[in-house]
Amino acid sequence: MATMNISLTDDLKAFVDQQVAEHAYASTSEYLRDLIRKQRDIEKLRGLLLEGFNSGPAEPVTPETFKQMREELRERVRK
């Protein structure tokens, strides 16, 4: 695991300490890792949403769409 040192203002340090205590984090490092993971997940979701948006116009979903999806799944299972 890599180590990173950061500098915080006194009020930010107090806020972090408060968050660690209120949310039962084992340490400041655990709290910061959780924040970073959440931001990474947000960025991944944003990318997926943009990919969907840029994929072209939406197609209507009908009962026939689900029927076709079930058939494709059955075909995959058979193979």
SEFIZA-3560 file (N, C-alpha, C; in Angstrom, 3 decimals):
REM SEFIZA-3560
<numar><xx>0.848</xx><yy>-1.180</yy><zz>0.000</zz><atom>N</atom></numar>
<numar><xx>0.000</xx><yy>0.000</yy><zz>0.000</zz><atom>CA</atom></numar>
<numar><xx>0.886</xx><yy>1.232</yy><zz>0.000</zz><atom>C</atom></numar>
<numar><xx>0.554</xx><yy>2.173</yy><zz>-0.837</zz><atom>N</atom></numar>
<numar><xx>1.319</xx><yy>3.413</yy><zz>-0.931</zz><atom>CA</atom></numar>
<numar><xx>0.918</xx><yy>4.371</yy><zz>0.189</zz><atom>C</atom></numar>
<numar><xx>1.812</xx><yy>5.261</yy><zz>0.505</zz><atom>N</atom></numar>
<numar><xx>1.568</xx><yy>6.270</yy><zz>1.527</zz><atom>CA</atom></numar>
<numar><xx>1.521</xx><yy>7.641</yy><zz>0.867</zz><atom>C</atom></numar>
<numar><xx>0.608</xx><yy>8.489</yy><zz>1.352</zz><atom>N</atom></numar>
<numar><xx>0.484</xx><yy>9.846</yy><zz>0.831</zz><atom>CA</atom></numar>
<numar><xx>0.284</xx><yy>10.779</yy><zz>2.017</zz><atom>C</atom></numar>
<numar><xx>1.019</xx><yy>11.851</yy><zz>2.047</zz><atom>N</atom></numar>
<numar><xx>0.870</xx><yy>12.853</yy><zz>3.099</zz><atom>CA</atom></numar>
<numar><xx>0.101</xx><yy>14.040</yy><zz>2.544</zz><atom>C</atom></numar>
<numar><xx>-0.827</xx><yy>14.563</yy><zz>3.332</zz><atom>N</atom></numar>
<numar><xx>-1.579</xx><yy>15.741</yy><zz>2.913</zz><atom>CA</atom></numar>
<numar><xx>-1.547</xx><yy>16.782</yy><zz>4.025</zz><atom>C</atom></numar>
<numar><xx>-1.716</xx><yy>18.022</yy><zz>3.633</zz><atom>N</atom></numar>
<numar><xx>-1.805</xx><yy>19.119</yy><zz>4.602</zz><atom>CA</atom></numar>
<numar><xx>-3.222</xx><yy>19.650</yy><zz>4.589</zz><atom>C</atom></numar>
<numar><xx>-3.775</xx><yy>19.860</yy><zz>5.777</zz><atom>N</atom></numar>
<numar><xx>-5.134</xx><yy>20.381</yy><zz>5.921</zz><atom>CA</atom></numar>
<numar><xx>-5.108</xx><yy>21.616</yy><zz>6.813</zz><atom>C</atom></numar>
<numar><xx>-6.034</xx><yy>22.510</yy><zz>6.543</zz><atom>N</atom></numar>
<numar><xx>-6.210</xx><yy>23.624</yy><zz>7.472</zz><atom>CA</atom></numar>
<numar><xx>-6.781</xx><yy>23.056</yy><zz>8.769</zz><atom>C</atom></numar>
<numar><xx>-6.679</xx><yy>23.839</yy><zz>9.828</zz><atom>N</atom></numar>
<numar><xx>-7.172</xx><yy>23.361</yy><zz>11.124</zz><atom>CA</atom></numar>
<numar><xx>-8.658</xx><yy>23.025</yy><zz>11.084</zz><atom>C</atom></numar>
<numar><xx>-9.448</xx><yy>23.856</yy><zz>10.382</zz><atom>N</atom></numar>
<numar><xx>-10.883</xx><yy>23.580</yy><zz>10.340</zz><atom>CA</atom></numar>
<numar><xx>-11.197</xx><yy>22.325</yy><zz>9.521</zz><atom>C</atom></numar>
<numar><xx>-10.443</xx><yy>22.068</yy><zz>8.444</zz><atom>N</atom></numar>
<numar><xx>-10.656</xx><yy>20.830</yy><zz>7.687</zz><atom>CA</atom></numar>
<numar><xx>-10.246</xx><yy>19.612</yy><zz>8.508</zz><atom>C</atom></numar>
<numar><xx>-9.148</xx><yy>19.718</yy><zz>9.246</zz><atom>N</atom></numar>
<numar><xx>-8.702</xx><yy>18.616</yy><zz>10.109</zz><atom>CA</atom></numar>
<numar><xx>-9.761</xx><yy>18.323</yy><zz>11.161</zz><atom>C</atom></numar>
<numar><xx>-10.331</xx><yy>19.357</yy><zz>11.744</zz><atom>N</atom></numar>
<numar><xx>-11.382</xx><yy>19.169</yy><zz>12.748</zz><atom>CA</atom></numar>
<numar><xx>-12.599</xx><yy>18.497</yy><zz>12.120</zz><atom>C</atom></numar>
<numar><xx>-12.948</xx><yy>18.906</yy><zz>10.905</zz><atom>N</atom></numar>
<numar><xx>-14.080</xx><yy>18.291</yy><zz>10.216</zz><atom>CA</atom></numar>
<numar><xx>-13.820</xx><yy>16.809</yy><zz>9.970</zz><atom>C</atom></numar>
<numar><xx>-12.631</xx><yy>16.483</yy><zz>9.490</zz><atom>N</atom></numar>
<numar><xx>-12.287</xx><yy>15.074</yy><zz>9.233</zz><atom>CA</atom></numar>
<numar><xx>-12.350</xx><yy>14.279</yy><zz>10.533</zz><atom>C</atom></numar>
<numar><xx>-11.780</xx><yy>14.808</yy><zz>11.589</zz><atom>N</atom></numar>
<numar><xx>-11.818</xx><yy>14.118</yy><zz>12.879</zz><atom>CA</atom></numar>
<numar><xx>-13.251</xx><yy>13.879</yy><zz>13.337</zz><atom>C</atom></numar>
<numar><xx>-14.105</xx><yy>14.867</yy><zz>13.121</zz><atom>N</atom></numar>
<numar><xx>-15.517</xx><yy>14.742</yy><zz>13.487</zz><atom>CA</atom></numar>
<numar><xx>-16.186</xx><yy>13.639</yy><zz>12.669</zz><atom>C</atom></numar>
<numar><xx>-15.917</xx><yy>13.587</yy><zz>11.378</zz><atom>N</atom></numar>
<numar><xx>-16.502</xx><yy>12.565</yy><zz>10.507</zz><atom>CA</atom></numar>
<numar><xx>-16.045</xx><yy>11.166</yy><zz>10.912</zz><atom>C</atom></numar>
<numar><xx>-14.786</xx><yy>11.039</yy><zz>11.231</zz><atom>N</atom></numar>
<numar><xx>-14.235</xx><yy>9.749</yy><zz>11.658</zz><atom>CA</atom></numar>
<numar><xx>-14.969</xx><yy>9.277</yy><zz>12.915</zz><atom>C</atom></numar>
<numar><xx>-15.150</xx><yy>10.185</yy><zz>13.865</zz><atom>N</atom></numar>
<numar><xx>-15.813</xx><yy>9.821</yy><zz>15.117</zz><atom>CA</atom></numar>
<numar><xx>-17.302</xx><yy>9.530</yy><zz>14.919</zz><atom>C</atom></numar>
<numar><xx>-17.990</xx><yy>10.384</yy><zz>14.170</zz><atom>N</atom></numar>
<numar><xx>-19.438</xx><yy>10.242</yy><zz>14.000</zz><atom>CA</atom></numar>
<numar><xx>-19.830</xx><yy>9.028</yy><zz>13.171</zz><atom>C</atom></numar>
<numar><xx>-18.979</xx><yy>8.633</yy><zz>12.234</zz><atom>N</atom></numar>
<numar><xx>-19.334</xx><yy>7.547</yy><zz>11.325</zz><atom>CA</atom></numar>
<numar><xx>-18.551</xx><yy>6.274</yy><zz>11.605</zz><atom>C</atom></numar>
<numar><xx>-17.921</xx><yy>6.223</yy><zz>12.766</zz><atom>N</atom></numar>
<numar><xx>-17.238</xx><yy>5.027</yy><zz>13.266</zz><atom>CA</atom></numar>
<numar><xx>-16.167</xx><yy>4.486</yy><zz>12.319</zz><atom>C</atom></numar>
<numar><xx>-15.438</xx><yy>5.380</yy><zz>11.670</zz><atom>N</atom></numar>
<numar><xx>-14.290</xx><yy>4.943</yy><zz>10.882</zz><atom>CA</atom></numar>
<numar><xx>-13.182</xx><yy>4.567</yy><zz>11.859</zz><atom>C</atom></numar>
<numar><xx>-12.385</xx><yy>3.587</yy><zz>11.496</zz><atom>N</atom></numar>
<numar><xx>-11.293</xx><yy>3.152</yy><zz>12.367</zz><atom>CA</atom></numar>
<numar><xx>-10.163</xx><yy>4.170</yy><zz>12.398</zz><atom>C</atom></numar>
<numar><xx>-10.043</xx><yy>4.944</yy><zz>11.318</zz><atom>N</atom></numar>
<numar><xx>-8.956</xx><yy>5.913</yy><zz>11.251</zz><atom>CA</atom></numar>
<numar><xx>-9.268</xx><yy>6.980</yy><zz>10.204</zz><atom>C</atom></numar>
<numar><xx>-8.472</xx><yy>8.018</yy><zz>10.225</zz><atom>N</atom></numar>
<numar><xx>-8.583</xx><yy>9.052</yy><zz>9.203</zz><atom>CA</atom></numar>
<numar><xx>-8.310</xx><yy>8.465</yy><zz>7.829</zz><atom>C</atom></numar>
<numar><xx>-7.341</xx><yy>7.577</yy><zz>7.746</zz><atom>N</atom></numar>
<numar><xx>-7.015</xx><yy>6.956</yy><zz>6.464</zz><atom>CA</atom></numar>
<numar><xx>-8.202</xx><yy>6.185</yy><zz>5.905</zz><atom>C</atom></numar>
<numar><xx>-8.903</xx><yy>5.469</yy><zz>6.779</zz><atom>N</atom></numar>
<numar><xx>-10.074</xx><yy>4.723</yy><zz>6.317</zz><atom>CA</atom></numar>
<numar><xx>-11.144</xx><yy>5.669</yy><zz>5.776</zz><atom>C</atom></numar>
<numar><xx>-11.353</xx><yy>6.779</yy><zz>6.460</zz><atom>N</atom></numar>
<numar><xx>-12.326</xx><yy>7.776</yy><zz>6.017</zz><atom>CA</atom></numar>
<numar><xx>-11.952</xx><yy>8.336</yy><zz>4.646</zz><atom>C</atom></numar>
<numar><xx>-10.692</xx><yy>8.707</yy><zz>4.486</zz><atom>N</atom></numar>
<numar><xx>-10.249</xx><yy>9.274</yy><zz>3.209</zz><atom>CA</atom></numar>
<numar><xx>-10.311</xx><yy>8.241</yy><zz>2.086</zz><atom>C</atom></numar>
<numar><xx>-9.945</xx><yy>6.978</yy><zz>2.367</zz><atom>N</atom></numar>
<numar><xx>-10.065</xx><yy>5.939</yy><zz>1.346</zz><atom>CA</atom></numar>
<numar><xx>-11.514</xx><yy>5.773</yy><zz>0.920</zz><atom>C</atom></numar>
<numar><xx>-12.440</xx><yy>5.846</yy><zz>1.883</zz><atom>N</atom></numar>
<numar><xx>-13.861</xx><yy>5.726</yy><zz>1.561</zz><atom>CA</atom></numar>
<numar><xx>-14.321</xx><yy>6.879</yy><zz>0.668</zz><atom>C</atom></numar>
<numar><xx>-13.887</xx><yy>8.096</yy><zz>0.984</zz><atom>N</atom></numar>
<numar><xx>-14.232</xx><yy>9.250</yy><zz>0.143</zz><atom>CA</atom></numar>
<numar><xx>-13.705</xx><yy>9.075</yy><zz>-1.276</zz><atom>C</atom></numar>
<numar><xx>-12.469</xx><yy>8.607</yy><zz>-1.383</zz><atom>N</atom></numar>
<numar><xx>-11.855</xx><yy>8.421</yy><zz>-2.707</zz><atom>CA</atom></numar>
<numar><xx>-12.591</xx><yy>7.337</yy><zz>-3.486</zz><atom>C</atom></numar>
<numar><xx>-12.942</xx><yy>6.227</yy><zz>-2.829</zz><atom>N</atom></numar>
<numar><xx>-13.692</xx><yy>5.163</yy><zz>-3.506</zz><atom>CA</atom></numar>
<numar><xx>-15.045</xx><yy>5.679</yy><zz>-4.006</zz><atom>C</atom></numar>
<numar><xx>-15.720</xx><yy>6.466</yy><zz>-3.172</zz><atom>N</atom></numar>
<numar><xx>-17.015</xx><yy>7.011</yy><zz>-3.580</zz><atom>CA</atom></numar>
<numar><xx>-16.869</xx><yy>7.924</yy><zz>-4.789</zz><atom>C</atom></numar>
<numar><xx>-15.836</xx><yy>8.756</yy><zz>-4.801</zz><atom>N</atom></numar>
<numar><xx>-15.610</xx><yy>9.642</yy><zz>-5.938</zz><atom>CA</atom></numar>
<numar><xx>-15.278</xx><yy>8.839</yy><zz>-7.184</zz><atom>C</atom></numar>
<numar><xx>-14.478</xx><yy>7.770</yy><zz>-7.024</zz><atom>N</atom></numar>
<numar><xx>-14.148</xx><yy>6.893</yy><zz>-8.156</zz><atom>CA</atom></numar>
<numar><xx>-15.421</xx><yy>6.278</yy><zz>-8.726</zz><atom>C</atom></numar>
<numar><xx>-16.328</xx><yy>5.836</yy><zz>-7.844</zz><atom>N</atom></numar>
<numar><xx>-17.593</xx><yy>5.256</yy><zz>-8.294</zz><atom>CA</atom></numar>
<numar><xx>-18.461</xx><yy>6.279</yy><zz>-9.019</zz><atom>C</atom></numar>
<numar><xx>-18.463</xx><yy>7.510</yy><zz>-8.521</zz><atom>N</atom></numar>
<numar><xx>-19.214</xx><yy>8.585</yy><zz>-9.180</zz><atom>CA</atom></numar>
<numar><xx>-18.673</xx><yy>8.822</yy><zz>-10.580</zz><atom>C</atom></numar>
<numar><xx>-17.347</xx><yy>8.869</yy><zz>-10.693</zz><atom>N</atom></numar>
<numar><xx>-16.726</xx><yy>9.083</yy><zz>-12.006</zz><atom>CA</atom></numar>
<numar><xx>-17.038</xx><yy>7.931</yy><zz>-12.963</zz><atom>C</atom></numar>
<numar><xx>-17.021</xx><yy>6.709</yy><zz>-12.455</zz><atom>N</atom></numar>
<numar><xx>-17.338</xx><yy>5.547</yy><zz>-13.294</zz><atom>CA</atom></numar>
<numar><xx>-18.793</xx><yy>5.622</yy><zz>-13.767</zz><atom>C</atom></numar>
<numar><xx>-19.709</xx><yy>5.938</yy><zz>-12.852</zz><atom>N</atom></numar>
<numar><xx>-21.119</xx><yy>6.060</yy><zz>-13.212</zz><atom>CA</atom></numar>
<numar><xx>-21.326</xx><yy>7.172</yy><zz>-14.228</zz><atom>C</atom></numar>
<numar><xx>-20.655</xx><yy>8.295</yy><zz>-14.017</zz><atom>N</atom></numar>
<numar><xx>-20.761</xx><yy>9.419</yy><zz>-14.960</zz><atom>CA</atom></numar>
<numar><xx>-20.299</xx><yy>8.979</yy><zz>-16.356</zz><atom>C</atom></numar>
<numar><xx>-19.213</xx><yy>8.227</yy><zz>-16.410</zz><atom>N</atom></numar>
<numar><xx>-18.716</xx><yy>7.722</yy><zz>-17.685</zz><atom>CA</atom></numar>
<numar><xx>-19.704</xx><yy>6.783</yy><zz>-18.353</zz><atom>C</atom></numar>
<numar><xx>-20.313</xx><yy>5.892</yy><zz>-17.574</zz><atom>N</atom></numar>
<numar><xx>-21.307</xx><yy>4.975</yy><zz>-18.132</zz><atom>CA</atom></numar>
<numar><xx>-22.537</xx><yy>5.718</yy><zz>-18.640</zz><atom>C</atom></numar>
<numar><xx>-22.959</xx><yy>6.733</yy><zz>-17.892</zz><atom>N</atom></numar>
<numar><xx>-24.107</xx><yy>7.525</yy><zz>-18.328</zz><atom>CA</atom></numar>
<numar><xx>-23.797</xx><yy>8.267</yy><zz>-19.625</zz><atom>C</atom></numar>
<numar><xx>-22.607</xx><yy>8.839</yy><zz>-19.711</zz><atom>N</atom></numar>
<numar><xx>-22.220</xx><yy>9.531</yy><zz>-20.946</zz><atom>CA</atom></numar>
<numar><xx>-22.104</xx><yy>8.557</yy><zz>-22.107</zz><atom>C</atom></numar>
<numar><xx>-21.579</xx><yy>7.374</yy><zz>-21.844</zz><atom>N</atom></numar>
<numar><xx>-21.482</xx><yy>6.358</yy><zz>-22.890</zz><atom>CA</atom></numar>
<numar><xx>-22.875</xx><yy>6.003</yy><zz>-23.405</zz><atom>C</atom></numar>
<numar><xx>-23.814</xx><yy>5.847</yy><zz>-22.501</zz><atom>N</atom></numar>
<numar><xx>-25.190</xx><yy>5.557</yy><zz>-22.905</zz><atom>CA</atom></numar>
<numar><xx>-25.799</xx><yy>6.708</yy><zz>-23.690</zz><atom>C</atom></numar>
<numar><xx>-25.570</xx><yy>7.913</yy><zz>-23.206</zz><atom>N</atom></numar>
<numar><xx>-26.109</xx><yy>9.088</yy><zz>-23.884</zz><atom>CA</atom></numar>
<numar><xx>-25.552</xx><yy>9.205</yy><zz>-25.302</zz><atom>C</atom></numar>
<numar><xx>-24.264</xx><yy>8.916</yy><zz>-25.445</zz><atom>N</atom></numar>
<numar><xx>-23.606</xx><yy>9.050</yy><zz>-26.742</zz><atom>CA</atom></numar>
<numar><xx>-23.809</xx><yy>7.848</yy><zz>-27.656</zz><atom>C</atom></numar>
<numar><xx>-24.525</xx><yy>6.830</yy><zz>-27.189</zz><atom>N</atom></numar>
<numar><xx>-24.681</xx><yy>5.611</yy><zz>-27.987</zz><atom>CA</atom></numar>
<numar><xx>-25.748</xx><yy>5.729</yy><zz>-29.070</zz><atom>C</atom></numar>
<numar><xx>-26.450</xx><yy>6.823</yy><zz>-29.076</zz><atom>N</atom></numar>
<numar><xx>-27.461</xx><yy>7.007</yy><zz>-30.115</zz><atom>CA</atom></numar>
<numar><xx>-28.849</xx><yy>7.104</yy><zz>-29.522</zz><atom>C</atom></numar>
<numar><xx>-29.824</xx><yy>7.260</yy><zz>-30.391</zz><atom>N</atom></numar>
<numar><xx>-31.197</xx><yy>7.412</yy><zz>-29.907</zz><atom>CA</atom></numar>
<numar><xx>-31.706</xx><yy>6.129</yy><zz>-29.251</zz><atom>C</atom></numar>
<numar><xx>-32.548</xx><yy>6.325</yy><zz>-28.288</zz><atom>N</atom></numar>
<numar><xx>-33.136</xx><yy>5.188</yy><zz>-27.573</zz><atom>CA</atom></numar>
<numar><xx>-34.159</xx><yy>4.480</yy><zz>-28.458</zz><atom>C</atom></numar>
<numar><xx>-34.297</xx><yy>3.192</yy><zz>-28.197</zz><atom>N</atom></numar>
<numar><xx>-35.308</xx><yy>2.413</yy><zz>-28.899</zz><atom>CA</atom></numar>
<numar><xx>-36.394</xx><yy>2.037</yy><zz>-27.901</zz><atom>C</atom></numar>
<numar><xx>-37.638</xx><yy>2.047</yy><zz>-28.316</zz><atom>N</atom></numar>
<numar><xx>-38.711</xx><yy>1.698</yy><zz>-27.379</zz><atom>CA</atom></numar>
<numar><xx>-38.600</xx><yy>0.234</yy><zz>-26.959</zz><atom>C</atom></numar>
<numar><xx>-38.921</xx><yy>-0.019</yy><zz>-25.702</zz><atom>N</atom></numar>
<numar><xx>-38.928</xx><yy>-1.382</yy><zz>-25.176</zz><atom>CA</atom></numar>
<numar><xx>-40.371</xx><yy>-1.858</yy><zz>-25.176</zz><atom>C</atom></numar>
<numar><xx>-40.590</xx><yy>-2.969</yy><zz>-25.842</zz><atom>N</atom></numar>
<numar><xx>-41.940</xx><yy>-3.518</yy><zz>-25.979</zz><atom>CA</atom></numar>
<numar><xx>-41.943</xx><yy>-4.950</yy><zz>-25.453</zz><atom>C</atom></numar>
<numar><xx>-43.103</xx><yy>-5.541</yy><zz>-25.317</zz><atom>N</atom></numar>
<numar><xx>-43.146</xx><yy>-6.966</yy><zz>-24.936</zz><atom>CA</atom></numar>
<numar><xx>-42.339</xx><yy>-7.831</yy><zz>-25.908</zz><atom>C</atom></numar>
<numar><xx>-42.308</xx><yy>-7.455</yy><zz>-27.165</zz><atom>N</atom></numar>
<numar><xx>-41.528</xx><yy>-8.205</yy><zz>-28.157</zz><atom>CA</atom></numar>
<numar><xx>-40.027</xx><yy>-8.122</yy><zz>-27.840</zz><atom>C</atom></numar>
<numar><xx>-39.585</xx><yy>-6.981</yy><zz>-27.322</zz><atom>N</atom></numar>
<numar><xx>-38.174</xx><yy>-6.824</yy><zz>-26.937</zz><atom>CA</atom></numar>
<numar><xx>-37.810</xx><yy>-7.853</yy><zz>-25.879</zz><atom>C</atom></numar>
<numar><xx>-38.659</xx><yy>-7.992</yy><zz>-24.849</zz><atom>N</atom></numar>
<numar><xx>-38.378</xx><yy>-8.949</yy><zz>-23.781</zz><atom>CA</atom></numar>
<numar><xx>-38.441</xx><yy>-10.386</yy><zz>-24.296</zz><atom>C</atom></numar>
<numar><xx>-39.358</xx><yy>-10.663</yy><zz>-25.192</zz><atom>N</atom></numar>
<numar><xx>-39.454</xx><yy>-11.997</yy><zz>-25.783</zz><atom>CA</atom></numar>
<numar><xx>-38.156</xx><yy>-12.331</yy><zz>-26.512</zz><atom>C</atom></numar>
<numar><xx>-37.647</xx><yy>-11.383</yy><zz>-27.278</zz><atom>N</atom></numar>
<numar><xx>-36.409</xx><yy>-11.591</yy><zz>-28.014</zz><atom>CA</atom></numar>
<numar><xx>-35.230</xx><yy>-11.782</yy><zz>-27.049</zz><atom>C</atom></numar>
<numar><xx>-35.190</xx><yy>-11.006</yy><zz>-25.980</zz><atom>N</atom></numar>
<numar><xx>-34.125</xx><yy>-11.145</yy><zz>-24.995</zz><atom>CA</atom></numar>
<numar><xx>-34.152</xx><yy>-12.517</yy><zz>-24.338</zz><atom>C</atom></numar>
<numar><xx>-35.352</xx><yy>-13.011</yy><zz>-24.008</zz><atom>N</atom></numar>
<numar><xx>-35.472</xx><yy>-14.345</yy><zz>-23.414</zz><atom>CA</atom></numar>
<numar><xx>-34.986</xx><yy>-15.420</yy><zz>-24.370</zz><atom>C</atom></numar>
<numar><xx>-35.340</xx><yy>-15.281</yy><zz>-25.640</zz><atom>N</atom></numar>
<numar><xx>-34.899</xx><yy>-16.247</yy><zz>-26.646</zz><atom>CA</atom></numar>
<numar><xx>-33.372</xx><yy>-16.239</yy><zz>-26.775</zz><atom>C</atom></numar>
<numar><xx>-32.779</xx><yy>-15.068</yy><zz>-26.786</zz><atom>N</atom></numar>
<numar><xx>-31.318</xx><yy>-14.971</yy><zz>-26.883</zz><atom>CA</atom></numar>
<numar><xx>-30.650</xx><yy>-15.604</yy><zz>-25.670</zz><atom>C</atom></numar>
<numar><xx>-31.244</xx><yy>-15.406</yy><zz>-24.502</zz><atom>N</atom></numar>
<numar><xx>-30.687</xx><yy>-16.003</yy><zz>-23.280</zz><atom>CA</atom></numar>
<numar><xx>-30.802</xx><yy>-17.521</yy><zz>-23.340</zz><atom>C</atom></numar>
<numar><xx>-31.934</xx><yy>-18.016</yy><zz>-23.739</zz><atom>N</atom></numar>
<numar><xx>-32.116</xx><yy>-19.474</yy><zz>-23.858</zz><atom>CA</atom></numar>
<numar><xx>-31.093</xx><yy>-20.064</yy><zz>-24.832</zz><atom>C</atom></numar>
<numar><xx>-30.846</xx><yy>-19.372</yy><zz>-25.909</zz><atom>N</atom></numar>
<numar><xx>-29.888</xx><yy>-19.832</yy><zz>-26.913</zz><atom>CA</atom></numar>
<numar><xx>-28.471</xx><yy>-19.879</yy><zz>-26.306</zz><atom>C</atom></numar>
<numar><xx>-28.136</xx><yy>-18.881</yy><zz>-25.537</zz><atom>N</atom></numar>
<numar><xx>-26.808</xx><yy>-18.869</yy><zz>-24.882</zz><atom>CA</atom></numar>
<numar><xx>-26.658</xx><yy>-20.015</yy><zz>-23.901</zz><atom>C</atom></numar>
<numar><xx>-27.727</xx><yy>-20.286</yy><zz>-23.141</zz><atom>N</atom></numar>
<numar><xx>-27.694</xx><yy>-21.347</yy><zz>-22.152</zz><atom>CA</atom></numar>
<numar><xx>-27.524</xx><yy>-22.705</yy><zz>-22.830</zz><atom>C</atom></numar>
<numar><xx>-28.149</xx><yy>-22.885</yy><zz>-23.964</zz><atom>N</atom></numar>
<numar><xx>-28.056</xx><yy>-24.148</yy><zz>-24.697</zz><atom>CA</atom></numar>
<numar><xx>-26.635</xx><yy>-24.427</yy><zz>-25.178</zz><atom>C</atom></numar>
<numar><xx>-25.885</xx><yy>-23.379</yy><zz>-25.478</zz><atom>N</atom></numar>
<numar><xx>-24.517</xx><yy>-23.548</yy><zz>-25.999</zz><atom>CA</atom></numar>
<numar><xx>-23.592</xx><yy>-23.800</yy><zz>-24.896</zz><atom>C</atom></numar>
//
